[in-house]
Amino acid sequence: DPSVTDIACAALNGLKMGEKTLTVRRATAG
């Protein structure tokens, strides 16, 4: 089902964005 792939991609993209945000916060706070 293509919609499942789209959701999985969106979730992965969200995780990547979240990781970048955490890295930026750590760098700023560090």
C-alpha positions in Angstrom: 0.0 0.0 0.0 1.6 3.3 -1.1 0.0 5.3 1.7 1.8 3.1 4.3 5.2 4.0 2.6 4.3 7.7 2.6 3.5 7.5 6.3 6.7 5.6 7.0 8.7 8.2 5.0 7.0 11.1 6.9 7.8 9.4 10.2 11.4 9.0 9.3 11.7 12.6 8.1 10.1 13.7 11.4 12.6 11.7 13.4 15.5 13.2 11.4 14.2 16.7 12.0 13.8 15.9 15.7 17.4 14.6 15.8 18.7 17.8 14.2 16.7 19.9 16.6 18.1 18.0 19.6 21.7 18.3 18.2 21.2 22.0 17.8 19.8 22.4 21.3 22.7 20.4 22.7 25.3 22.5 20.8 23.6 25.7 22.0 23.3 24.6 25.6 26.7 22.9 25.7 
